[in-house]
Amino acid sequence: MKVHGEHYRSIRQRGDAVEIIDQTRLPHAFEIKRLQTLEEAATAIRDMWVRGAPLIGATAAWGLWLALRDDPSDARLEQALETLLATRPTAVNLRWALQRAETALSPLPPAERAEAAAALAQDICDEDVAQNEAIGEHGLVLIEDLAREKSGQTVHILTHCNAGWLATVDWGTALAPIYKAHDAGLDVHVWVDETRPRNQGAGLTAWELQAHGVPFDVIVDNAGGHLMQRGLVDLCLVGTDRTTANGDVCNKIGTYLKALAARDNGVPFHVCLPGPTIDWQLNDGMAIPIEQRSAEEVRYVHGRNQQGAIDRVDILPPGATARNDAFDVTPARLVSGLITERGRCRATRAGLLSLYPEQHDG
């Protein structure tokens, strides 16, 4: 995608460093950070300079390259894998990328590991871009169908959190079909959940859509059900940080409530995901570890103050405590369908296996 007319990926190698967009500064400042050590890559994931399951996996892969450049020993490889795995517990792409890297790098002579790690990280990034563009093509069909049903009138799509190109390497998951539809000349409009407490919808999704010229309105998190009742939502498209083998979906907190409202109002609720986001080892979404983040994220709201500086404001009474579950689980029964790089399917084990038959023996 483009920023100020220049094509960007959310992560890329530049010389002896890995460049990322610091997403904690958006939408008020567009800043590039250079990661030059394993520790910086781990901090980028843990402190959410980067976020979104596919991008977390890609960043971890590049983190291994940073770790192995100066010390490609077995001990360093093991320590780097442990450090990166501990950064975020919920997104399965992190584990997937690290397991893939360990399988590829461990058998190699130490002298060959750094170069191989860089090649692997680049492959993971390129594959992610191709997968997400394919998700966009498969999801576009749903929007085209709705546009025909509405005789060309505006198709209103509700999304939650940020599942655009900032959450991946490029294109995004849930936003990829929207970008494809907009670029194809379809009349689409997006309802953007603000997504408390970190406001990734208001700060990231809105920023992306605005940059691309897609019409949207930011709404408070609790407005989605109301809009569905009024017939103002034609389709819900969300991403996922981990989807189980039976089709349960773990995504940013608040997704479950949107799925309930969609079911009650007959609104299609589809989840967009690349294959690496499927956890074939789990059959029950309630077994997914839910990340507990700092109460500070609930207590403070960040924004631009009247003087133009980026500031934060305390919104809780002094001494008030807060709980901050970062994700929730939407049962497969509430999911109308899954959209992957291989096509669309029902949110069931049989549905997923129809697209990924190689997992029959998994």
C-alpha positions as CSV (number, residue, x, y, z in Angstrom):
1,M,0.0,0.0,0.0
2,K,1.1,3.6,-0.3
3,V,1.8,6.4,2.2
4,H,2.2,9.9,0.8
5,G,2.5,8.3,-2.7
6,E,5.3,5.9,-1.7
7,H,4.8,2.2,-1.5
8,Y,5.5,0.7,1.9
9,R,5.5,-2.6,3.5
10,S,4.9,-2.7,7.2
11,I,8.3,-4.3,7.7
12,R,11.4,-4.5,5.4
13,Q,15.1,-5.0,5.6
14,R,17.3,-2.0,4.9
15,G,21.0,-2.5,5.1
16,D,22.0,-3.8,8.5
17,A,18.7,-3.1,10.1
18,V,15.0,-4.0,9.9
19,E,12.7,-1.1,9.4
20,I,9.2,-1.0,10.9
21,I,6.4,1.6,11.1
22,D,6.0,2.5,14.8
23,Q,2.2,1.9,15.1
24,T,2.1,3.4,18.6
25,R,2.7,6.8,17.0
26,L,-0.1,6.5,14.4
27,P,-2.3,8.3,13.4
28,H,-0.7,11.5,14.6
29,A,2.9,10.7,13.5
30,F,4.3,8.5,10.8
31,E,7.7,7.3,12.1
32,I,10.0,4.6,10.9
33,K,12.0,2.6,13.6
34,R,15.2,0.7,12.8
35,L,15.6,-2.6,14.6
36,Q,19.2,-3.7,14.9
37,T,19.2,-6.3,17.7
38,L,17.2,-9.2,18.9
39,E,16.2,-7.3,22.0
40,E,14.8,-4.4,19.9
41,A,12.8,-6.9,17.8
42,A,11.4,-8.5,20.9
43,T,10.5,-5.1,22.3
44,A,8.8,-4.1,19.1
45,I,6.5,-7.1,19.4
46,R,5.9,-7.0,23.1
47,D,5.3,-3.2,23.3
48,M,3.2,-3.3,20.1
49,W,5.3,-1.1,17.8
50,V,4.2,-3.9,15.5
51,R,1.0,-5.9,16.0
52,G,-1.4,-8.1,14.1
53,A,-0.7,-11.9,13.9
54,P,0.9,-12.1,10.5
55,L,3.2,-9.1,11.2
56,I,4.2,-10.5,14.5
57,G,5.4,-13.7,12.8
58,A,7.3,-11.7,10.2
59,T,9.0,-9.6,12.8
60,A,10.0,-12.6,14.8
61,A,11.6,-14.1,11.7
62,W,13.6,-11.0,11.1
63,G,14.5,-10.9,14.9
64,L,16.2,-14.2,14.5
65,W,18.3,-12.8,11.6
66,L,19.3,-9.9,13.9
67,A,20.3,-12.4,16.6
68,L,22.3,-14.7,14.4
69,R,24.3,-12.1,12.5
70,D,26.9,-11.8,15.3
71,D,26.5,-15.1,17.1
72,P,25.1,-18.0,15.0
73,S,25.8,-20.6,17.7
74,D,23.3,-23.2,18.9
75,A,23.0,-21.4,22.3
76,R,22.2,-18.1,20.7
77,L,19.6,-19.7,18.4
78,E,17.9,-21.3,21.3
79,Q,18.0,-18.2,23.4
80,A,16.6,-16.1,20.5
81,L,13.8,-18.5,19.9
82,E,12.8,-18.4,23.6
83,T,13.0,-14.6,23.8
84,L,10.8,-14.1,20.8
85,L,8.3,-16.8,21.8
86,A,7.7,-15.1,25.1
87,T,6.7,-11.7,23.7
88,R,3.0,-12.4,22.9
89,P,1.1,-15.5,23.9
90,T,-2.1,-15.4,21.7
91,A,-1.1,-14.9,18.1
92,V,-0.3,-18.3,16.6
93,N,1.7,-16.9,13.7
94,L,4.5,-16.2,16.2
95,R,4.9,-19.8,17.1
96,W,4.4,-20.9,13.5
97,A,7.2,-18.6,12.2
98,L,9.6,-19.6,15.0
99,Q,9.0,-23.3,14.5
100,R,9.5,-22.9,10.8
101,A,12.8,-21.1,11.4
102,E,14.0,-23.6,14.0
103,T,13.4,-26.5,11.6
104,A,15.2,-24.7,8.8
105,L,18.1,-23.2,10.7
106,S,19.0,-25.8,13.4
107,P,20.5,-28.4,11.0
108,L,22.7,-25.8,9.3
109,P,26.4,-25.1,10.1
110,P,26.5,-22.0,12.3
111,A,28.3,-20.1,9.5
112,E,25.3,-20.5,7.2
113,R,22.6,-19.6,9.6
114,A,22.4,-15.8,9.4
115,E,22.2,-15.7,5.6
116,A,19.6,-18.5,5.7
117,A,17.6,-16.6,8.4
118,A,17.4,-13.5,6.2
119,A,16.3,-15.5,3.2
120,L,13.6,-17.2,5.3
121,A,12.3,-14.0,6.8
122,Q,12.0,-12.5,3.3
123,D,10.2,-15.6,2.1
124,I,7.7,-15.3,5.0
125,C,7.1,-11.7,4.1
126,D,6.6,-12.3,0.4
127,E,4.3,-15.3,1.1
128,D,2.2,-13.1,3.5
129,V,1.7,-10.5,0.8
130,A,0.6,-13.1,-1.7
131,Q,-1.7,-14.8,0.8
132,N,-3.4,-11.6,1.8
133,E,-3.9,-10.4,-1.8
134,A,-5.6,-13.8,-2.4
135,I,-7.8,-13.3,0.6
136,G,-8.8,-10.0,-0.9
137,E,-9.8,-11.7,-4.2
138,H,-11.9,-14.4,-2.4
139,G,-13.6,-11.8,-0.2
140,L,-14.2,-9.5,-3.0
141,V,-16.8,-12.0,-4.4
142,L,-19.0,-11.5,-1.3
143,I,-19.0,-7.7,-1.7
144,E,-19.7,-8.0,-5.4
145,D,-22.7,-10.2,-4.6
146,L,-24.0,-7.7,-2.1
147,A,-23.5,-4.9,-4.5
148,R,-25.6,-6.7,-7.1
149,E,-28.3,-7.5,-4.5
150,K,-28.4,-3.8,-3.6
151,S,-28.5,-2.7,-7.3
152,G,-25.3,-0.8,-6.9
153,Q,-26.2,1.0,-3.8
154,T,-23.5,1.5,-1.1
155,V,-22.4,-1.7,0.6
156,H,-21.8,-1.0,4.3
157,I,-19.1,-3.1,6.0
158,L,-18.4,-3.2,9.7
159,T,-14.9,-4.2,10.9
160,H,-13.2,-4.4,14.3
161,C,-9.7,-3.5,15.4
162,N,-7.1,-3.3,12.6
163,A,-6.9,-6.1,10.1
164,G,-5.4,-4.0,7.3
165,W,-1.9,-3.9,5.8
166,L,-0.5,-2.5,9.1
167,A,-1.4,-5.9,10.7
168,T,0.3,-7.8,8.0
169,V,3.2,-7.2,5.6
170,D,0.9,-5.7,2.9
171,W,-2.8,-5.8,1.9
172,G,-4.2,-7.0,5.2
173,T,-6.7,-9.7,5.9
174,A,-10.2,-8.2,6.6
175,L,-9.4,-5.0,4.8
176,A,-8.0,-6.7,1.7
177,P,-11.5,-7.4,0.2
178,I,-12.5,-3.8,0.9
179,Y,-9.4,-2.4,-0.9
180,K,-10.1,-4.8,-3.8
181,A,-13.8,-3.7,-4.0
182,H,-12.9,0.0,-3.8
183,D,-10.2,-0.3,-6.4
184,A,-12.8,-2.1,-8.6
185,G,-15.1,0.8,-8.5
186,L,-17.7,-0.7,-6.1
187,D,-19.5,1.7,-3.7
188,V,-18.3,0.6,-0.3
189,H,-18.4,2.3,3.1
190,V,-16.8,1.0,6.3
191,W,-18.0,1.3,9.9
192,V,-14.8,1.4,11.9
193,D,-15.0,0.3,15.5
194,E,-12.8,2.5,17.7
195,T,-11.6,-0.7,19.4
196,R,-10.8,0.2,23.0
197,P,-8.6,0.2,24.9
198,R,-5.8,0.8,22.3
199,N,-8.1,2.2,19.7
200,Q,-6.5,0.4,16.8
201,G,-9.6,0.9,14.7
202,A,-9.7,4.7,15.2
203,G,-6.0,5.1,15.0
204,L,-4.9,2.5,12.5
205,T,-7.8,1.3,10.4
206,A,-9.2,4.8,9.9
207,W,-5.7,6.1,9.0
208,E,-5.3,3.3,6.4
209,L,-8.7,3.8,4.8
210,Q,-8.3,7.5,4.7
211,A,-4.9,7.2,3.0
212,H,-6.5,4.8,0.4
213,G,-9.6,7.0,-0.2
214,V,-12.1,4.4,1.1
215,P,-15.2,6.1,2.7
216,F,-15.6,5.3,6.4
217,D,-17.0,6.5,9.7
218,V,-15.4,5.7,13.1
219,I,-18.0,4.5,15.6
220,V,-17.8,3.7,19.3
221,D,-17.4,0.0,20.0
222,N,-21.0,-0.4,21.4
223,A,-22.7,1.1,18.3
224,G,-22.3,-1.9,16.0
225,G,-25.4,-3.7,17.2
226,H,-27.5,-0.5,17.0
227,L,-26.4,0.0,13.4
228,M,-27.3,-3.6,12.5
229,Q,-30.7,-3.3,14.0
230,R,-31.3,-0.3,11.7
231,G,-30.3,-2.2,8.6
232,L,-27.1,-0.1,8.2
233,V,-24.6,-3.0,8.1
234,D,-24.6,-5.4,5.2
235,L,-21.5,-7.4,6.1
236,C,-19.0,-7.9,9.0
237,L,-15.4,-8.6,8.1
238,V,-12.9,-9.2,10.9
239,G,-9.4,-10.7,11.2
240,T,-8.2,-13.2,13.7
241,D,-5.0,-13.8,15.8
242,R,-5.7,-17.6,16.1
243,T,-8.4,-19.8,14.7
244,T,-8.7,-23.4,16.0
245,A,-9.1,-26.4,13.8
246,N,-12.8,-26.5,14.5
247,G,-13.3,-22.9,13.4
248,D,-13.4,-21.0,16.7
249,V,-12.0,-17.5,16.2
250,C,-9.8,-15.6,18.7
251,N,-9.6,-11.9,17.8
252,K,-9.4,-8.5,19.5
253,I,-11.6,-8.1,22.5
254,G,-15.1,-7.1,21.4
255,T,-15.3,-9.3,18.4
256,Y,-17.6,-11.8,20.1
257,L,-20.1,-9.2,20.9
258,K,-20.2,-8.1,17.2
259,A,-20.8,-11.7,16.2
260,L,-23.7,-12.0,18.6
261,A,-25.3,-8.9,17.3
262,A,-24.7,-10.0,13.7
263,R,-26.4,-13.4,14.3
264,D,-29.4,-11.7,16.0
265,N,-29.8,-9.3,13.0
266,G,-29.1,-11.7,10.2
267,V,-25.9,-9.9,9.1
268,P,-23.2,-12.2,7.5
269,F,-20.1,-12.4,9.8
270,H,-17.0,-13.5,8.0
271,V,-13.4,-14.0,9.3
272,C,-10.4,-13.4,7.0
273,L,-7.2,-15.3,7.8
274,P,-4.1,-16.7,6.1
275,G,-3.3,-20.4,6.7
276,P,-0.5,-19.8,9.3
277,T,-3.2,-18.3,11.6
278,I,-4.9,-21.7,11.9
279,D,-3.9,-23.6,15.0
280,W,-4.3,-27.2,14.0
281,Q,-3.3,-28.4,17.5
282,L,-6.4,-26.9,19.1
283,N,-10.0,-27.9,18.7
284,D,-11.5,-25.6,21.4
285,G,-11.2,-21.9,21.3
286,M,-11.6,-21.7,25.1
287,A,-8.1,-23.4,25.4
288,I,-6.4,-20.4,23.7
289,P,-4.3,-18.4,26.1
290,I,-5.7,-14.9,26.4
291,E,-3.1,-12.2,26.8
292,Q,-3.6,-10.1,29.9
293,R,-2.2,-6.7,29.2
294,S,-1.4,-3.8,31.5
295,A,-4.2,-1.9,33.1
296,E,-2.4,1.3,32.1
297,E,-3.9,0.8,28.6
298,V,-7.4,1.1,30.1
299,R,-6.5,3.9,32.3
300,Y,-4.9,6.2,29.7
301,V,-6.1,7.5,26.4
302,H,-3.5,8.8,23.9
303,G,-4.2,11.6,21.5
304,R,-3.1,15.0,20.2
305,N,-3.8,17.9,22.7
306,Q,-4.8,21.5,21.9
307,Q,-1.1,22.5,21.7
308,G,-0.6,19.9,18.9
309,A,1.6,17.5,21.0
310,I,0.8,13.8,21.5
311,D,-0.3,13.4,25.0
312,R,-2.1,10.9,27.3
313,V,-5.0,11.5,29.6
314,D,-6.0,9.6,32.7
315,I,-9.7,8.7,32.5
316,L,-10.2,6.7,35.7
317,P,-10.8,7.8,39.3
318,P,-7.6,7.8,41.4
319,G,-6.9,4.4,42.8
320,A,-9.4,2.6,40.4
321,T,-8.2,-0.8,39.2
322,A,-8.9,-2.2,35.7
323,R,-8.7,-5.6,33.9
324,N,-7.4,-5.7,30.4
325,D,-8.1,-8.9,28.5
326,A,-6.7,-8.3,25.0
327,F,-8.7,-10.9,23.1
328,D,-12.0,-12.9,23.1
329,V,-13.2,-16.1,21.4
330,T,-16.1,-16.2,18.9
331,P,-17.5,-19.7,18.7
332,A,-17.6,-21.2,15.2
333,R,-21.4,-21.4,15.3
334,L,-21.5,-17.6,15.1
335,V,-19.2,-17.4,12.1
336,S,-20.8,-17.3,8.7
337,G,-17.7,-18.3,6.9
338,L,-13.9,-18.2,6.8
339,I,-12.0,-16.5,4.0
340,T,-8.5,-17.8,3.4
341,E,-5.9,-17.5,0.7
342,R,-7.2,-20.8,-0.7
343,G,-10.8,-19.8,-0.8
344,R,-13.9,-19.6,1.4
345,C,-15.2,-22.4,3.7
346,R,-17.5,-23.0,6.6
347,A,-16.1,-22.5,10.1
348,T,-15.8,-26.2,10.8
349,R,-13.0,-28.7,10.8
350,A,-14.4,-30.3,7.7
351,G,-14.6,-26.9,6.0
352,L,-11.0,-26.1,6.9
353,L,-9.7,-29.5,5.8
354,S,-11.4,-29.1,2.5
355,L,-9.0,-26.2,1.8
356,Y,-6.0,-27.7,3.7
357,P,-6.2,-31.4,3.0
358,E,-2.6,-31.9,4.0
359,Q,-3.7,-31.4,7.6
360,H,-5.8,-34.6,7.6
361,D,-2.9,-36.4,9.2
362,G,-2.0,-33.5,11.5
